Amino acid sequence: MTNTPMRDKLHEIESLLSTLGKSHPNEVQAFMNFMGKAEAGPALSLKQKEIANVALSVAAQCEWCIAFHVKQAVHAGAKRDELIEAGFLAVLMHGGPAMMYMTPLLNALDEFEGQPKAV
């Protein structure tokens, strides 16, 4: 299967973490540990966390984050309308530039919806 643009973003994340993990393992491991701790709280479900992360990714204008978190949200059971609504909340809080980042959100949804869930 050939890569598609949002999958390419996921591969770029993997490549970046691999490269930096070799040259700066302490920093990468500290980031990964922090990410794990920040996402470990019990108050929100994985689906709720990933919906929030999608909104934050749009507001932060991070295409790599959008690709990663849309895929995770879809696999956690988030529906297209939930993620688009989250994207619009980011637009509300961040304005016009966030509106433009609805493009990679829609691209990621088109790529990741309907895929088998990771086991």
N, C-alpha and C positions, 0 to 999 in steps of 0.2 A: 504494500500500500504506500502510495506517495504521501509525503508530508503535506499538510495544508497550513496556511499561515498561522493559525493559533497553535497548532501542534508544533510548528517551528519555534514558537515562543517557549513552549514547554521544554523543547530540546535545548534551547539557549539557556534556560534556567539550569538544567542539568549540567551543561558544559561549564557554565560560570561557577557553579558550586564545586564541580570537580577540579577545575583549574585553581580556584582560590583555596580549596581544601588542601591542595598539595603545597601551595606556597605559604598559606596563612591558616593552618589547621585550627589554631586556638580561636581565632576570630570567627571562623565559619562555625565551629562547634559551639561557641558561645551564642551565636545567633540562632542556631538550630535548637539549642537548649531553651533559650528564651521563647522562641516560637512555640515549642512544645508546652512549656509552662503556661504561656498566655492563652493557649487554646484548650487547656486541660480543665478549666473550671466546670463545675457541674450544673450551673444555673441555666445555661442555654444548651439546646440540642445541637448536634453537629450541623444539621440542616440550618438552624437559626444562625449559628456562627458563620457558616459559609455565605448565607444571604447577606449578612452584615459585611462580611469581607468583600463581597462583590460590590456593594455600594461604596465601601471605602476605596476599593481599587479604581472605580470610575472617578471618584472625587480626587484621588491621587494621580490620576491620568497615567496609570501604569499598565501598559498592555500585557506585560508578562504576568502581573498580578491578576489581571482580568482573566487571562487564559487559565491560570492555575486555579483560581477560586471558582470560576464558572464550572470547570470540569469537576471540582470537588463538590460543589453545590448540586450539580445534576446527579452525581453519583450518590449524594446523600438524600435524594428525593425531591429537591427543589424543582418547581415547575417554571416554565418559561415566563408566565405572567408574574410570578413572584420575583424573579430576577430582574425583569424589566422594571417592575415597580420599585425595587430597591435601587436600580440605576437612576430612576427619576427622582428618588429622594436625594441621591447624590447631586443630581443636577440642581435641585432646589437649593441645596446647601452650598454648591460650588459654582453655579451659574453656567453660562454659555460654553466655556471650555469643557466642562463635564458632559454637556449635551453631545459634544463631538465624540466623546469616548463611549457613547452608547453604540457606536459602530463596531469596535472590537467586542463589546458585550454580545451584540447580535451575531457577529461572526463566530464567536466561541460557542454560543448556543447552537447555531447551525451545525457546528462540527461535533459537539459532544452529546447532544440529545439523541436518544435512541441507541446509544452504545451500550454494550453489556456492562453491568456494574462490576467494579473491581472486587475481587474476593479477598 
